[in-house]
Amino acid sequence: MFENFRPFHISAGDVQIAGCVGGSGPPLLLLHGHPQTHVIWHKIAGRLAENYTVVATDLRGYGASSKPHGQSDHSTYSKRAMAADQVAVMRSLGFDSFFVCAHDRGARVTHRLCMDSPNAVRKAILLDIAPTLAMYEQTNRAFATAYFHWFFLIQPSPFPETMIGADPDAYIDAVMGQRFAGMTPFTPEAQAAYRSALRSEGAVHAMCEDYRASASIDLEHDRLDREQGRRVRCPLHVLWGSNGIVGRLFDPLHEWGLVAEQVSGHAVDCGHYIPEEASDVLVQEITATLL
């Protein structure tokens, strides 16, 4: 699915981050969402590689990247740790600064990356999220119902791990298949990759720890930024699905405007999975934004 891309495993401290790199031009880091891998970019990576050096990685805990066991404070999967992984990868490839386009969980990692390494990110495109702190602080019944997995995955180990581990495919069908477009946007090859990744040893625990961190230590980091008046300095371009939950229950431009200095964006005619539901539109947006 990534013809002419070179796969890699790069050390980032105590973990190995897997991914692939291809193309030439300014560096563009692509970060995936849940419960997926870098494969979400397979419809657009080749086209982007005509103008950018494209780096697509599996986040810590996902895909072929390392899956360390979580600590009691969930710091192993804090977005701070996950963002540092990506900086290490890009530096290993020779890039001290770069563009980022990120979906879902990857966009939350990108938010922290922008805060902790402000000189590393030139511009960022965030797909179908509002800031984590805003979403938790504004949680209501509609959001909790639609995003049930946010509140299921944060339950103490090993309860959600045991439930999901009994049938990982059923979890993917429930989380991905019950959204706006069902499973239609995902090619058979992509579906197979996502299912295989979630079945790998340690994957379910890592996924849960990602969410446990977001409901605990990540919120502490975000609250401290707010208390200290720290904001994202690089330009953010925010896209969300017009048929998705984020745009229906939150005001993405307003919420990102509270935590970032320069924000643009709009809704896209699709659901949550923009890279696979609206790939042509996304290529146009990336090309127009990362000038």
Disulfide bonds with the S-S distance in Angstrom:
none
